[in-house]
Amino acid sequence: MSKRSKPEQREPITKDAVLEHLAAHPGDTKRDLAKVFKLKGSDRQALKQILSELKDEGVIEQGRRKSYVTAGALPEVAVLEIFGEDPDGDLLGRPVEWKREEPPPSVLIVPGKDEPSRPLGRGERVLARIARSQDGLAPYEGRIIKRLGASAHRVLGVLSRHNGRAGIEPIDRKSRHNLMVEDRDLGGAREGELVIAEPVAGRAYGAPRARIVERLGSMNEPKAVSLIAIHAHGIPTDFPREAVEEAERAKPVTSLGGRTDLRSTPLITIDPEDARDHDDAVWAGPDADPSNRGGHIVIVAIADVAHYVTNGSALDREAEKRGNSVYFPDRVVPMLPEELSADLCSLRENEDRPCLAVKMIFDARGAKRRHEFVRGMMRSAARLTYQQAQAAFDGKPDQKTAALQDRVMRPLWAAYRTLSLARNERSPLDLDLP
């Protein structure tokens, strides 16, 4: 008669064991826990009881798919918003959904394998897979699954305090309600600062709640006026991802193709000192035609934007929506992403650029005799400021304009004086302002 073996004796499952496991493996379900602890029959009932008690005690929380995490821990997958960088320059995010009183934990952002090269910016949101961090720089790390873009519902306002409570007074007077901000959602902002906030679920003291996502500085700073104007007029400052990716894929034009070669013509750009992009260039010279004595040839060239912005593309749709670039004293909101506006479509000094140009012939009294348009390739001979150009015209060239005096500056000034004759005969409105 065979001897029956005794059933295997297991240590009873404990709360500490469950908590220790969930801390290392957040997001496990009851089935996962039963499998890990090899529970069967009545032992499963004991696990159910432990999970119920831990939930009642507020030690663990149950999320979607009936998964469990320790209280205050992040789920396995979450939507994160980029809010800053760590000391090494790596991006940090925080969960968009956070209902606890203490500040949300930081998440070190880890790019996904197929993530495009364009870097993420503050305020952008990503869907990320969350795991406990191993190096301790941040409590979690989040591996990007998908980019979600920026939040569309944002409010520009001034942080104020009334009876000790923080609130945001929206700049847009159409907003009927102030927004209340819990101290944990201030993001370090102080009273009187211009901030960008986004609404969050729930109400505080009867008013809608919000959390601050960006600090823009004191209302007394000059840039505040520009920021308020941008917000008040609904001027878009961010570009759709598709438009940015199209701009990033654009390549410099390296061959003439069917273009007219204007690279030997010393066209120059003249812009404000702080200009970041250079849209147009000019050149002028005397007309050698004996029948046009005292006449001038003038060429004006602009960047060939249409070479990069094709009909119906994402860039084209966004440019049509914006209509133009918007200039402020301290910034410009461009019509096209900076990859184009400040690079490939900017007529940079000593760099080949495709252009559209008009060649005009004027007589000695400034009347236009004829003109022609060309699609060309140019190379700016110099990037000048208004101050440099005026000083050169006044006979006080600097080191840069001195080399251009005879072949560029004097002929350009001579053409200007001739064109002024015809202009004065038209009696135009002439404004001379500081």
C-alpha positions as CSV (number, residue, x, y, z in Angstrom):
1,M,0.0,0.0,0.0
2,S,1.5,3.3,-1.2
3,K,2.1,6.0,1.3
4,R,0.3,9.2,0.5
5,S,2.5,12.3,0.6
6,K,1.6,15.2,2.8
7,P,0.3,18.4,1.1
8,E,2.9,21.1,0.7
9,Q,2.8,23.6,3.6
10,R,2.9,27.2,2.6
11,E,3.4,30.3,4.7
12,P,0.1,32.2,4.9
13,I,0.1,35.3,2.6
14,T,0.6,38.6,4.4
15,K,-0.1,42.2,3.7
16,D,3.6,43.0,3.9
17,A,4.3,40.5,1.2
18,V,1.6,41.9,-1.1
19,L,2.8,45.5,-0.5
20,E,6.4,44.6,-1.2
21,H,5.5,42.9,-4.5
22,L,3.2,45.8,-5.7
23,A,6.0,48.3,-4.9
24,A,8.2,46.5,-7.3
25,H,5.5,45.5,-9.8
26,P,2.8,48.2,-9.9
27,G,-0.1,47.3,-12.1
28,D,-0.4,43.6,-11.2
29,T,-4.0,42.3,-11.0
30,K,-5.4,39.9,-8.4
31,R,-4.8,37.0,-10.9
32,D,-1.2,38.1,-11.3
33,L,-0.7,38.1,-7.6
34,A,-2.3,34.7,-7.2
35,K,0.1,33.3,-9.8
36,V,3.1,34.9,-8.2
37,F,2.3,33.6,-4.7
38,K,1.1,30.2,-6.1
39,L,-2.3,30.6,-4.4
40,K,-5.1,28.1,-4.9
41,G,-8.5,27.5,-3.4
42,S,-9.1,29.2,-0.1
43,D,-5.8,31.0,-0.3
44,R,-7.2,33.0,-3.1
45,Q,-10.0,34.1,-0.8
46,A,-7.4,35.2,1.7
47,L,-5.7,37.3,-1.0
48,K,-9.0,38.9,-1.9
49,Q,-9.5,39.8,1.8
50,I,-6.1,41.3,2.1
51,L,-6.5,43.5,-1.0
52,S,-9.9,44.7,0.2
53,E,-8.4,45.7,3.6
54,L,-5.4,47.4,2.0
55,K,-7.7,49.4,-0.2
56,D,-9.9,50.4,2.8
57,E,-6.8,51.5,4.6
58,G,-5.7,53.7,1.7
59,V,-2.5,51.8,1.3
60,I,-3.2,50.6,-2.2
61,E,-5.3,51.8,-5.1
62,Q,-7.1,50.0,-7.9
63,G,-6.9,51.3,-11.4
64,R,-8.1,50.3,-14.8
65,R,-8.2,46.6,-15.7
66,K,-8.6,45.9,-12.0
67,S,-4.9,46.4,-11.5
68,Y,-3.4,47.5,-8.2
69,V,-0.7,50.0,-7.2
70,T,0.6,51.2,-3.9
71,A,-1.0,54.5,-2.9
72,G,0.7,57.4,-4.5
73,A,2.3,55.2,-7.2
74,L,1.8,55.7,-10.9
75,P,-0.1,53.2,-13.1
76,E,1.7,51.1,-15.7
77,V,0.6,53.4,-18.5
78,A,-0.1,57.1,-18.0
79,V,-0.4,60.5,-19.8
80,L,2.5,62.7,-18.8
81,E,3.2,66.4,-19.4
82,I,6.7,67.7,-19.9
83,F,7.5,70.3,-17.3
84,G,11.2,70.7,-17.1
85,E,14.7,69.1,-17.1
86,D,16.9,67.4,-14.6
87,P,20.5,68.6,-13.9
88,D,21.8,66.5,-16.8
89,G,19.4,68.1,-19.3
90,D,17.1,65.1,-19.5
91,L,13.3,65.9,-19.7
92,L,11.0,65.4,-16.8
93,G,7.3,64.8,-16.9
94,R,4.5,64.6,-14.4
95,P,1.1,62.8,-14.5
96,V,-1.8,64.8,-15.9
97,E,-4.2,62.8,-13.7
98,W,-3.3,63.3,-10.0
99,K,-5.8,63.5,-7.2
100,R,-3.7,63.3,-4.1
101,E,-2.8,66.2,-1.9
102,E,1.0,65.9,-2.1
103,P,2.7,67.1,-5.4
104,P,2.8,64.5,-8.2
105,P,6.1,62.5,-8.6
106,S,8.6,63.3,-11.4
107,V,9.1,60.9,-14.3
108,L,12.3,60.8,-16.2
109,I,11.4,60.7,-19.9
110,V,12.9,57.9,-22.0
111,P,12.4,58.2,-25.8
112,G,10.8,55.3,-27.6
113,K,12.7,53.4,-30.3
114,D,10.7,54.9,-33.2
115,E,10.6,58.4,-31.6
116,P,11.4,61.2,-34.2
117,S,14.4,63.4,-33.7
118,R,12.4,66.5,-32.9
119,P,12.8,67.2,-29.2
120,L,9.8,67.5,-26.9
121,G,9.0,70.9,-25.5
122,R,7.5,72.0,-22.2
123,G,3.7,71.6,-22.1
124,E,3.7,68.7,-24.6
125,R,2.0,65.5,-23.5
126,V,3.0,61.9,-24.1
127,L,1.5,58.5,-23.4
128,A,4.2,56.6,-21.6
129,R,4.9,53.2,-20.0
130,I,5.8,53.8,-16.4
131,A,8.4,51.9,-14.4
132,R,10.2,52.5,-11.1
133,S,13.5,54.2,-11.8
134,Q,16.7,52.3,-11.0
135,D,19.1,55.2,-10.6
136,G,17.3,57.3,-8.2
137,L,17.4,60.6,-10.2
138,A,13.6,60.5,-10.4
139,P,11.2,58.0,-8.7
140,Y,10.0,56.8,-12.1
141,E,11.0,56.7,-15.7
142,G,8.5,56.8,-18.6
143,R,9.2,55.3,-21.9
144,I,7.3,57.1,-24.6
145,I,4.6,55.2,-26.4
146,K,3.0,58.1,-28.4
147,R,3.2,61.9,-28.5
148,L,-0.2,63.5,-27.8
149,G,0.7,67.2,-28.5
150,A,0.0,70.1,-26.2
151,S,-3.1,70.8,-24.2
152,A,-5.6,72.9,-26.2
153,H,-7.4,74.4,-23.2
154,R,-5.0,76.9,-21.6
155,V,-5.6,80.2,-19.9
156,L,-3.3,83.2,-19.7
157,G,-3.7,85.1,-16.5
158,V,-2.2,86.9,-13.4
159,L,-1.7,85.0,-10.2
160,S,-3.4,86.8,-7.2
161,R,-4.3,86.0,-3.7
162,H,-7.5,86.8,-1.8
163,N,-7.9,85.8,1.8
164,G,-4.9,83.6,1.5
165,R,-6.3,81.6,-1.4
166,A,-4.5,81.6,-4.8
167,G,-6.4,82.4,-7.9
168,I,-5.8,83.3,-11.5
169,E,-7.4,86.4,-13.1
170,P,-7.7,85.6,-16.9
171,I,-6.3,88.2,-19.2
172,D,-9.2,87.6,-21.7
173,R,-12.1,89.6,-20.4
174,K,-14.5,87.2,-22.0
175,S,-13.7,84.7,-19.3
176,R,-16.4,85.2,-16.7
177,H,-14.7,83.3,-13.8
178,N,-11.5,83.4,-12.0
179,L,-9.7,80.1,-11.5
180,M,-8.7,78.8,-8.1
181,V,-5.4,77.2,-7.7
182,E,-4.5,74.7,-4.9
183,D,-1.0,75.3,-3.4
184,R,0.2,72.0,-4.7
185,D,-0.6,73.2,-8.3
186,L,1.2,76.6,-8.1
187,G,4.4,75.3,-9.7
188,G,6.4,77.8,-7.7
189,A,4.6,80.8,-9.1
190,R,4.2,84.0,-7.0
191,E,1.6,86.6,-6.7
192,G,1.6,89.1,-9.6
193,E,3.2,86.7,-12.1
194,L,1.9,86.2,-15.5
195,V,1.2,82.5,-15.9
196,I,-0.3,79.9,-18.2
197,A,-2.7,77.5,-16.5
198,E,-5.0,74.7,-17.6
199,P,-8.3,73.7,-16.0
200,V,-8.4,70.5,-13.9
201,A,-11.4,68.5,-12.8
202,G,-13.4,69.6,-9.7
203,R,-14.1,73.0,-8.1
204,A,-12.6,74.8,-5.1
205,Y,-14.7,77.2,-3.0
206,G,-17.3,77.2,-5.8
207,A,-14.9,78.3,-8.6
208,P,-13.3,76.2,-11.4
209,R,-9.9,74.8,-10.5
210,A,-6.7,75.1,-12.5
211,R,-3.0,74.3,-12.2
212,I,-0.1,76.4,-13.4
213,V,1.9,74.9,-16.2
214,E,4.2,77.7,-17.1
215,R,5.5,80.9,-15.4
216,L,6.1,83.8,-17.8
217,G,7.5,86.4,-15.3
218,S,6.3,89.6,-13.8
219,M,3.5,91.6,-15.3
220,N,5.8,94.6,-15.1
221,E,8.3,93.1,-17.6
222,P,8.1,94.4,-21.2
223,K,7.5,90.9,-22.7
224,A,4.2,90.7,-20.8
225,V,2.6,93.1,-23.3
226,S,3.6,90.8,-26.2
227,L,2.4,87.7,-24.5
228,I,-1.0,89.3,-23.6
229,A,-1.4,90.5,-27.2
230,I,-0.6,87.0,-28.5
231,H,-3.2,85.4,-26.3
232,A,-5.9,88.1,-26.7
233,H,-5.8,87.8,-30.5
234,G,-5.5,84.1,-30.6
235,I,-2.2,84.1,-32.4
236,P,-1.0,80.5,-32.6
237,T,2.6,80.0,-31.3
238,D,2.9,76.3,-31.7
239,F,3.0,74.4,-35.0
240,P,1.3,71.1,-35.7
241,R,3.6,68.1,-35.5
242,E,3.1,67.3,-39.3
243,A,4.2,70.8,-40.3
244,V,7.3,70.7,-38.1
245,E,8.2,67.3,-39.5
246,E,7.8,68.6,-43.1
247,A,10.1,71.5,-42.3
248,E,12.7,69.2,-40.7
249,R,12.7,67.0,-43.9
250,A,13.4,70.0,-46.1
251,K,16.9,70.1,-47.7
252,P,19.0,72.9,-49.1
253,V,18.9,73.5,-52.8
254,T,22.3,72.4,-54.1
255,S,22.0,72.7,-57.9
256,L,20.7,75.4,-60.2
257,G,18.3,73.2,-62.2
258,G,16.4,75.7,-64.3
259,R,17.2,78.7,-62.1
260,T,19.0,81.9,-63.1
261,D,22.4,82.1,-61.5
262,L,22.5,85.4,-59.5
263,R,25.3,84.4,-57.2
264,S,27.8,86.7,-58.8
265,T,25.5,89.7,-58.2
266,P,26.4,91.2,-54.8
267,L,22.8,91.3,-53.3
268,I,22.7,92.4,-49.7
269,T,20.2,92.2,-46.9
270,I,19.4,95.2,-44.6
271,D,17.5,94.4,-41.5
272,P,17.1,95.4,-37.8
273,E,20.1,94.5,-35.6
274,D,18.2,91.7,-33.8
275,A,16.6,90.2,-36.9
276,R,16.7,86.4,-37.0
277,D,15.5,85.9,-40.5
278,H,16.4,87.8,-43.7
279,D,13.6,87.7,-46.2
280,D,14.7,90.1,-49.0
281,A,17.9,91.3,-50.6
282,V,18.6,94.3,-52.9
283,W,21.2,95.3,-55.5
284,A,21.5,98.3,-57.8
285,G,23.8,99.5,-60.5
286,P,24.0,101.9,-63.4
287,D,22.4,100.9,-66.7
288,A,25.0,100.5,-69.4
289,D,22.4,100.9,-72.2
290,P,23.3,104.1,-74.1
291,S,19.6,104.8,-74.7
292,N,19.1,105.0,-70.9
293,R,21.8,107.5,-69.8
294,G,21.6,108.1,-66.0
295,G,19.3,105.1,-65.6
296,H,19.6,102.3,-63.1
297,I,19.1,98.5,-62.9
298,V,17.6,97.4,-59.6
299,I,17.2,93.8,-58.4
300,V,15.0,92.8,-55.4
301,A,15.1,89.2,-54.4
302,I,13.0,87.3,-51.9
303,A,13.4,83.8,-50.5
304,D,11.7,81.1,-52.7
305,V,9.4,79.8,-50.0
306,A,7.2,78.0,-52.5
307,H,10.1,75.6,-53.2
308,Y,9.7,74.2,-49.7
309,V,6.0,74.8,-49.0
310,T,4.1,72.9,-51.6
311,N,0.4,73.3,-52.4
312,G,-1.9,71.4,-50.0
313,S,0.9,70.3,-47.7
314,A,0.7,70.6,-43.9
315,L,3.0,73.6,-44.1
316,D,0.8,75.2,-46.7
317,R,-2.3,74.7,-44.6
318,E,-0.8,76.1,-41.5
319,A,0.6,79.1,-43.4
320,E,-2.8,79.8,-44.9
321,K,-4.3,79.6,-41.4
322,R,-1.8,82.1,-40.0
323,G,-1.7,84.4,-43.0
324,N,1.5,86.2,-42.0
325,S,4.3,86.4,-39.4
326,V,3.5,88.7,-36.4
327,Y,6.2,91.0,-35.1
328,F,6.4,92.3,-31.6
329,P,9.1,94.5,-30.0
330,D,10.7,91.5,-28.3
331,R,9.8,88.5,-30.5
332,V,8.3,87.3,-33.7
333,V,5.6,84.7,-34.2
334,P,6.6,83.2,-37.6
335,M,4.2,82.0,-40.3
336,L,6.5,79.0,-40.9
337,P,8.5,76.8,-38.4
338,E,12.0,78.2,-37.6
339,E,13.6,75.3,-39.6
340,L,12.4,77.3,-42.7
341,S,11.8,80.9,-41.5
342,A,15.2,81.3,-39.8
343,D,17.2,78.8,-41.9
344,L,16.4,77.6,-45.4
345,C,14.1,80.5,-46.3
346,S,16.5,83.1,-44.7
347,L,18.9,84.8,-47.1
348,R,21.9,84.2,-45.0
349,E,25.3,85.8,-45.7
350,N,27.5,83.8,-48.1
351,E,25.1,80.9,-48.3
352,D,23.3,79.7,-51.5
353,R,19.6,80.3,-51.4
354,P,16.8,79.7,-54.0
355,C,15.0,83.0,-54.6
356,L,12.4,84.8,-56.6
357,A,13.7,88.0,-58.1
358,V,12.5,91.0,-60.1
359,K,14.9,92.9,-62.3
360,M,13.7,96.5,-63.0
361,I,15.1,99.2,-65.3
362,F,14.6,102.8,-64.3
363,D,15.3,106.0,-66.3
364,A,17.2,109.0,-65.0
365,R,14.0,110.5,-63.5
366,G,13.1,107.3,-61.6
367,A,10.3,106.1,-64.0
368,K,10.2,102.3,-64.5
369,R,10.9,101.4,-68.2
370,R,10.5,97.6,-67.9
371,H,10.9,94.6,-65.5
372,E,11.2,90.9,-65.6
373,F,10.8,88.1,-62.9
374,V,13.1,85.2,-62.6
375,R,13.4,82.2,-60.3
376,G,17.0,82.2,-59.3
377,M,19.8,81.2,-57.0
378,M,21.5,83.9,-55.0
379,R,24.3,84.3,-52.4
380,S,24.0,87.3,-50.1
381,A,27.2,89.3,-50.1
382,A,26.5,90.9,-46.7
383,R,24.1,91.0,-43.8
384,L,23.8,94.6,-42.9
385,T,21.8,96.5,-40.3
386,Y,19.9,99.7,-40.9
387,Q,22.4,101.6,-38.9
388,Q,25.4,100.2,-40.9
389,A,23.7,101.0,-44.2
390,Q,22.8,104.5,-43.2
391,A,26.3,105.2,-41.9
392,A,27.8,103.9,-45.1
393,F,25.5,106.1,-47.2
394,D,26.5,109.1,-45.0
395,G,30.2,108.4,-45.8
396,K,31.1,106.8,-42.5
397,P,31.5,103.1,-43.4
398,D,32.7,100.5,-40.9
399,Q,35.1,97.7,-41.7
400,K,32.4,95.6,-43.4
401,T,30.7,98.2,-45.5
402,A,34.0,99.9,-46.5
403,A,34.7,96.9,-48.7
404,L,31.3,97.3,-50.4
405,Q,31.3,101.0,-50.9
406,D,32.2,101.2,-54.6
407,R,30.4,98.2,-56.0
408,V,27.4,98.0,-53.7
409,M,26.6,100.9,-51.3
410,R,27.2,104.0,-53.6
411,P,25.3,102.5,-56.6
412,L,22.4,101.5,-54.3
413,W,22.3,105.0,-52.8
414,A,22.4,106.6,-56.3
415,A,19.4,104.4,-57.4
416,Y,17.5,105.4,-54.2
417,R,18.0,109.1,-54.9
418,T,16.8,108.7,-58.5
419,L,13.7,106.7,-57.5
420,S,13.0,109.4,-54.9
421,L,12.5,111.9,-57.7
422,A,9.6,109.9,-59.1
423,R,8.3,109.3,-55.7
424,N,8.2,112.9,-54.7
425,E,6.2,113.7,-57.9
426,R,3.5,111.4,-56.7
427,S,3.2,113.4,-53.4
428,P,3.0,110.2,-51.2
429,L,2.3,110.1,-47.5
430,D,5.7,110.5,-45.9
431,L,6.1,109.5,-42.3
432,D,9.3,110.2,-40.4
433,L,8.9,108.7,-36.9
434,P,11.3,107.7,-34.1
